[in-house]
Amino acid sequence: MTYESESIGQIGTTPWAHEFAVWYIPQVIGDPPPHCELVAKLNDHELGEYGTIEIVWNPLKTQRPDEYIEQCEALLDVLDHDGLVNLEVLDPEYMSEYLKDRD
């Protein structure tokens, strides 16, 4: 079975930030439509890996979830580009190192 997917964006620079976004998006705009799933994906690049958030769906069971994709993109744009939340600071590993450095 072939699934289709589309990148809905990036947020932060750590895998943790992307996992957080996959959890956070449904808290704000609701769960993905039936037969759709949000995933954090690591992509290879000649300069290293980079993360994206994607929506995956089964084209035999549902259409491309255009409206949900638009809502996700808008939310990520507000979070990432407007700097409302610095997800890097919320990363437990980062915060642990930050607190050690303060001592």
C-alpha positions, 0 to 999 in steps of 0.5 A: 500500500502506498501512502502519500505525504506532504511536509507541513513545515519545520520548527526549531532545529532539534528532533525534540522540537519536531516531536513536540510540534507533532504532539502540540498541533492536535492540541490547538487545531484538533486531531488529523482527519481519519486515515491521516497522521502527523509525523516528525521525519528526519531527512538526509541532506549533503550538509547533514540531517534536517527535520520536517513535520509531515502529514501522511494519508492513505489515498485509498481511504481519504483525499488530501487533507487540504484544510488541515494542512493549511491550518498546520502550516499557519500554526507552525508559521506563528510558532516558528517565524513569529518567535512566540515560543522558543522550542529549543529552550523547552528541550529537556536536554537543552534545559539540563545543560543550561541549568548546569552552566548556571552553577 
